Amino acid sequence: MASPLATRVSKTIKERKLFRQGCRIVLVALSGGADSVALLLVLQELGYETVAAHCNFHLRGAESDQDAAFVTDLCRKLGVQLHQTDFDTIAYAR
C-alpha cells in the first residue's frame, strides 16, 4: 500500500499529465535537500525508475561539498544512477 504522500503525488501526476503515458524513467534534480530527496523516494515508491542529476556550484564552501557527498552516498545506497557535475561559478561570474 502506498503512503499518503505517494498517493497524492501519483494523483497529481495523473491529473496534471506531468509524465507521458507509459513513462517509467524519471530524472530527478537532486540537490540533497529535503524536497528533492522526498521526491526521489516517492517516485521510487510509485515504481518509477529514477535517475538523479546533481550540480555542485561551490557557492557555500564545504556545505556544497557535503551536499554532493550526501547525494552520492544516497544514490549508491538506493541503486540510483547519478549524473554529477561541478561548476566554478565564481570564476565564471568574473
Secondary structure, DSSP 8 states (H G I E B T S, - for coil): ---HHHHHHHHHHHHTT-S-TT--EEEEE--SSHHHHHHHHHHHHTT-EEEEEEEE---STHHHHHHHHHHHHHHHHHT-EEEEEE--HHHHH-
